[in-house]
Amino acid sequence: AALLWVGGLGALLVTARDADVRTVAVPRFSRLALAAVVVLGVTGLLAATARLTSPTDLVTTAYGAVVLTKVVLLACAAALGGATRARLRAGRLPVLVWAAVEVLVLVAATGVAATLTHTA
């Protein structure tokens, strides 16, 4: 799901200057990105509940702290994605800075996700 989100964002940015492509691509990518966010959220929730015994573990364990960090990063990336989408739909270019920040946040979230595999 994360790969689809980042890869789709890159493809969208490459084609964003063409208004016709933007008209077709932005709504399609928005649905894909939303699906990716939902999949990442659900799978992350399932993984977290498998390791955390209670909600207090989110603030009392290293694993919980990493989970919370990932949640915040994914929420920020989703918010940036929404802002980028709004700018593209309005024809407000460039959006490269917005999208670049979104990609950086997603890279950080990926790093945090990798940390989750080593935090018990």
Secondary structure as GFF3:
##gff-version 3
##sequence-region A 1 120
A	DSSP	alpha_helix	2	15	.	.	.	ID=ss1
A	DSSP	alpha_helix	19	51	.	.	.	ID=ss2
A	DSSP	alpha_helix	57	60	.	.	.	ID=ss3
A	DSSP	alpha_helix	62	89	.	.	.	ID=ss4
A	DSSP	alpha_helix	96	118	.	.	.	ID=ss5
###
